[in-house]
Amino acid sequence: MKIIIAILGTLLIALSALLSAISQSGWRRLAEFYRSGRSSKPIRWRFVSARMGYGSAVVPFRAALNLGADGNGVSLSLFPLFRLGAPPLFVPWEHLSVESDDTSGWMQFRFRDAPDVVLRLQRPLGQEILAYRLGGQGS
């Protein structure tokens, strides 16, 4: 019985930590504006590592983010085990601005309706996603 209580306690702590990280990442803020029931397009990047921040907090998503892109915008979702409290998102291109930092190797994606949230992707992936901005096929 003590083992079951210990396991349940550990799961509760892990769940609390997960929900806290999702909240700090800005995902919930983005969901206020960009929540989507839409499935992503066929071009998809799975198990992507990225950093997302809201205010001064930056949360790493290590191999937990899924991305899709087409001429209309970018879809984001988390790996199903981490999806609790983090619905899929779809962001139209006209709501995204992109900055590239030549020294760090990262590209920063900012959101028009949630300008305090930033998504950081490694430059090669960011460039591949941007290839879809004008309806391109990507590389």
C-alpha positions as CSV (number, residue, x, y, z in Angstrom):
1,M,0.0,0.0,0.0
2,K,2.9,2.4,0.8
3,I,4.3,1.8,-2.7
4,I,1.0,2.7,-4.3
5,I,0.8,5.9,-2.3
6,A,4.4,6.8,-3.2
7,I,3.7,6.2,-6.9
8,L,0.5,8.2,-6.8
9,G,2.3,11.0,-5.0
10,T,5.1,11.0,-7.5
11,L,2.7,11.1,-10.4
12,L,0.8,14.0,-8.8
13,I,4.1,16.0,-8.4
14,A,5.1,15.2,-12.0
15,L,1.7,16.3,-13.2
16,S,1.9,19.6,-11.2
17,A,5.4,20.2,-12.6
18,L,4.2,19.6,-16.2
19,L,1.2,21.9,-15.9
20,S,3.4,24.6,-14.3
21,A,6.0,24.3,-17.2
22,I,3.2,24.5,-19.8
23,S,1.8,27.6,-18.1
24,Q,5.2,29.3,-17.9
25,S,6.0,28.5,-21.5
26,G,3.2,30.8,-22.7
27,W,1.3,28.0,-24.4
28,R,-1.9,28.8,-22.5
29,R,-1.6,32.4,-23.5
30,L,-1.2,31.4,-27.1
31,A,-4.2,29.1,-26.8
32,E,-6.4,32.1,-25.9
33,F,-5.9,33.4,-29.5
34,Y,-4.7,30.4,-31.6
35,R,-6.4,27.3,-30.3
36,S,-7.2,25.0,-33.1
37,G,-9.1,21.8,-33.7
38,R,-7.6,21.7,-37.1
39,S,-5.2,18.9,-37.9
40,S,-1.8,19.9,-39.2
41,K,-0.8,19.6,-42.8
42,P,1.1,16.6,-44.2
43,I,4.5,18.3,-43.9
44,R,5.3,17.7,-40.3
45,W,8.2,17.8,-38.0
46,R,7.8,15.5,-35.0
47,F,9.7,15.4,-31.7
48,V,11.2,18.8,-32.2
49,S,13.3,20.5,-29.5
50,A,12.5,24.1,-29.0
51,R,12.4,26.8,-26.3
52,M,9.3,28.8,-25.5
53,G,9.0,31.7,-23.2
54,Y,6.4,34.0,-21.6
55,G,7.8,37.1,-20.0
56,S,11.2,36.2,-18.6
57,A,10.6,32.4,-18.2
58,V,11.9,30.1,-20.9
59,V,10.8,26.5,-21.0
60,P,12.7,23.9,-23.0
61,F,10.6,21.4,-25.0
62,R,13.0,18.6,-25.5
63,A,11.8,16.4,-28.4
64,A,8.2,17.2,-27.3
65,L,6.9,19.6,-30.0
66,N,5.2,18.7,-33.3
67,L,5.1,21.3,-36.0
68,G,3.3,21.6,-39.4
69,A,3.3,24.4,-41.9
70,D,1.6,25.4,-45.1
71,G,0.9,28.6,-47.0
72,N,-1.7,29.6,-44.4
73,G,0.4,29.3,-41.2
74,V,2.1,27.1,-38.7
75,S,0.5,24.4,-36.5
76,L,2.0,23.5,-33.1
77,S,1.1,20.6,-30.8
78,L,2.8,18.8,-28.0
79,F,3.5,15.0,-27.8
80,P,0.3,13.4,-26.4
81,L,1.8,12.6,-23.0
82,F,2.5,16.3,-22.4
83,R,-0.7,17.7,-24.0
84,L,-2.8,18.1,-20.9
85,G,-3.5,21.8,-20.6
86,A,-1.9,22.5,-24.0
87,P,-4.3,22.3,-26.9
88,P,-3.1,22.2,-30.5
89,L,-2.5,25.7,-32.0
90,F,-2.7,27.2,-35.5
91,V,-1.0,30.5,-36.1
92,P,-1.6,32.3,-39.4
93,W,1.5,33.7,-41.1
94,E,0.3,37.3,-40.8
95,H,0.3,36.8,-37.0
96,L,4.0,35.7,-36.9
97,S,7.1,37.8,-36.9
98,V,10.5,36.2,-37.2
99,E,14.0,37.3,-36.0
100,S,17.2,35.4,-36.7
101,D,20.1,35.6,-34.3
102,D,23.2,34.9,-36.3
103,T,25.4,34.4,-33.2
104,S,23.2,31.9,-31.4
105,G,21.9,29.7,-34.2
106,W,18.3,30.3,-33.1
107,M,15.3,31.9,-34.8
108,Q,12.7,33.6,-32.7
109,F,9.0,33.5,-33.7
110,R,6.8,36.1,-32.1
111,F,3.0,36.2,-32.1
112,R,0.9,39.3,-32.9
113,D,-1.8,38.7,-30.3
114,A,0.6,37.5,-27.6
115,P,3.8,39.6,-28.2
116,D,5.3,38.6,-24.9
117,V,5.5,34.9,-25.9
118,V,8.4,33.8,-28.0
119,L,9.1,30.4,-29.7
120,R,12.8,29.7,-30.4
121,L,13.7,27.1,-33.0
122,Q,17.1,26.2,-34.3
123,R,17.8,28.1,-37.5
124,P,17.8,25.2,-40.0
125,L,14.3,24.1,-38.9
126,G,13.1,27.7,-38.7
127,Q,14.3,28.3,-42.3
128,E,12.6,25.1,-43.5
129,I,9.3,26.2,-41.9
130,L,9.6,29.7,-43.4
131,A,9.9,28.2,-46.8
132,Y,6.1,27.5,-46.5
133,R,5.3,31.1,-45.8
134,L,4.5,31.9,-49.4
135,G,3.0,28.6,-50.2
136,G,6.4,27.1,-51.0
137,Q,7.1,23.4,-50.9
138,G,9.9,23.6,-48.3
139,S,13.1,21.8,-48.9
